[in-house]
Amino acid sequence: MIKRSVSVDNKHYIITGGTSGLGYSIVKALLNKGCKVTILSRDLYKFNQIELFKNNKNVQAIECDLLNIEDLKMLERKLSHDIDGFIHCAGLSYIVNMSSISIEQMDEIYKINTINFSILLNVLRKFFVEEPTIVGISSFASVITDKGTGHYGASKAAFSQILNTLRMEEPKYHVLVVNPGPIDTPFLKKADLHGLYKNMNKTFILNADKLAKTIVKGIQKQKEEINKPQLVHYLLKLYQISPLFLKKKLHKYLA
């Protein structure tokens, strides 16, 4: 069945991770399309310092620490408008060997990438319009991981499966899973504690603004999946058939 394209004009989107990196680029792309955006941010001072957001009636922020379950529950009292879409762009990774990763780091990775997303989704459900859009920024690491990315990859694999299940359980929802490789954002620099990606082939580093525009087009066209870079996506398909052969070819390009 061919899905119809939809307009995003005047639609209201909730987004996490919207004050920096890919999330900020998505907010810009949505605002350029005439959308209204609510950013869940633990740092309202940072939000208020962003020039694009000053005196912009189409964007607002609600204080919310995604690691704090009580903050997530309190959102119900702070929301008053219908939600046309929810974009979970917040993500967390520590590129460190599993023998060295701390309990606190593991806890944060799974909470941000998987567990607290599910809690947040259930809080927001009662505000959704009849046919909402849910966008999850996953990763190619959900398919293939490397040294230092085991827990990040595991959390993203779980995240992708949650979204795929949501698509089946809620047929009226438009669920879009985005699987990007490394993106040139502060997230990558913060996660890459040991310089694993510092000398990576720049061809495989994605531009956040370009990817954000692709994601917004994906929302409009009701796509179910976006995979970038496309070449790496095709190689991953081959990897599933012949993993030993392609492992060395792929591991340094994925995040």
Order of alpha helices (4+ residues) and beta strands (2+ residues): beta-alpha-beta-alpha-beta-alpha-beta-alpha-alpha-beta-alpha-beta-alpha-alpha-beta-alpha-alpha
